[in-house]
């Protein structure tokens, strides 16, 4: 168990592209995926433009879901470069807002972020992300940000959140 930092490391907010992380050293790019196997809208398009591996890995993970951990709250780490790993986090149930509300699942994002935090501490990595869960998933940053603080910042992990131009 990793000790909590007394004061959280402040989240850094930047204008820019989360697929081009602005930091030295090892980096994890965290983003939210759905639990339906769909990949083709939102931030994942930018990920796929830069690297084919995260999409291929996600699709394979979903296809084999009867034999693996593919579910809300799970994370798949895909190394795309010597210093960059993409974290495919399952934090969205379905792909459209409907009678059951928005697709975002805050508890699943919190669970996934704790796993990302463990990996970041293991690798000595910083974590980079868009405002996860707040685009097509329909979430609110005022509810996601505390999850990021608890799972990452309070544990001493440096986090940068990117707002695309």
Buried (B, 14 or more C-beta within 10 A) or exposed (E): EEEEEEEBBEBBEEEBBBBEBBBEEBBBBBBBBBBBBBBEEBBBEBBBEBBEBBBEBBEEBBEEBEEEEBEBBBBBBBBBEEBBBBBBBBBBBBBEEEEEEBBBBBEBBBBBBBBBBBBBBEBEBBBBBBBBBBBBBBBEEEEBBEBBBBBBBBBBBBBBBBEEE
